[in-house]
């Protein structure tokens, strides 16, 4: 694997992990404060993920890698949520 391709994968994993942690932080905020602003957190997470996808496409990353990053983000968010709240 080329060094640039390896760097791309590393940054995609960090992006997926970061997005999942932001989502997890939003879930924790909602759980602790029981606020009615949960839609704001959900929409912010969706808009952020759409923007990251746009930047990845603009950078020339393949659709396969984008879908993998999205799947990993969702999987990490689900695992963290179940681990801390169930």
C-alpha positions in Angstrom: 0.0 0.0 0.0 1.3 3.4 -0.9 2.1 5.9 1.8 -0.4 8.4 0.6 -3.2 5.8 0.4 -2.3 4.6 3.9 -2.5 8.2 5.1 -5.9 8.6 3.5 -7.2 5.5 5.3 -5.8 6.8 8.6 -7.5 10.2 8.2 -10.8 8.5 7.2 -10.7 6.4 10.3 -10.0 9.5 12.5 -12.9 11.3 10.7 -15.2 8.4 11.4 -14.2 8.2 15.0 -14.5 12.0 15.5 -17.9 12.1 14.0 -19.1 9.2 16.1 -17.7 10.8 19.3 -19.5 14.1 18.5 -22.7 12.1 18.1 -22.0 10.3 21.3 -21.4 13.6 23.1 -24.8 14.8 21.8 -26.5 11.6 23.1 -24.8 12.1 26.5 -25.9 15.7 26.6 -29.5 14.8 25.9 -29.4 11.9 28.4 -28.0 14.0 31.2 -30.0 17.2 30.7 -33.2 15.7 29.3 -33.6 18.7 27.1 -36.1 19.2 24.2 -33.2 20.3 22.0 -32.5 16.8 20.8 -33.5 17.6 17.2 -30.8 20.3 17.1 -28.2 17.7 18.0 -29.5 15.2 15.4 -29.7 17.8 12.6 -26.2 19.1 13.5 -24.8 15.6 13.2 -26.5 15.0 9.9 -25.4 18.3 8.4 -21.8 17.7 9.6 -21.7 14.2 8.1 -23.1 15.5 4.8 -20.4 18.3 4.7 -17.7 15.8 5.5 -19.0 13.6 2.7 -18.9 16.6 0.3 -15.3 17.3 1.3 -14.3 13.7 0.8 -15.8 13.6 -2.7 -14.1 16.9 -3.6 -10.8 15.5 -2.4 -11.3 12.6 -4.8 -12.0 9.8 -2.4 -13.9 6.9 -3.9 -17.5 6.2 -3.0 -16.5 2.8 -1.5 -14.3 4.5 1.0 -16.9 7.1 1.9 -19.5 4.4 2.5 -17.0 2.4 4.7 -16.3 5.6 6.7 -20.0 6.2 7.2 -20.7 2.6 8.2 -17.8 2.7 10.7 -19.1 6.0 12.2 -22.6 4.6 12.7 -21.2 1.3 14.1 -19.0 3.1 16.6 -21.9 5.4 17.7 -24.2 2.5 18.2 -21.6 0.5 20.2 -20.7 3.5 22.4 -24.4 4.3 23.0 -25.3 0.7 24.0 -22.1 0.4 26.1 -22.9 3.5 28.2 -26.7 3.5 28.3 -27.8 -0.1 28.3 
